[in-house]
Amino acid sequence: MKPASSPKTVVQFPDGRVGYYMEIWSHQDSDITSMEDLEGREIAFVSESSNSGYSAPRALLYDEFGCLPAATTK
């Protein structure tokens, strides 16, 4: 098996930018209305081996908000 040397999927926006974006959803009755409200809460990710569902969102949370969710699974 040959290791991947480059991304196999890249998201390109209509304006030409390349990258990922993410959305954080909470239940409509939740008291979470801002990023600051996530402090001390759990965030669900998909498999830790997923770039788009785990690595990229963690990197975006860190880059944009200084938040680095713990690498724990249940």
DAVENPE-V635425 format. One line per field, one symbol per residue. phi: phi as a letter, one per 20 degrees, with the letter a starting at -180 (. if undefined). A space follows every 10 residues. Layout:
BEGIN
phi: ???
END
This chain:
BEGIN
phi: .effdbgecc edegenfdqd cbcddcffef eecbfffegn eedecegfee ffdcffffff fffecmdcgf eccc
END
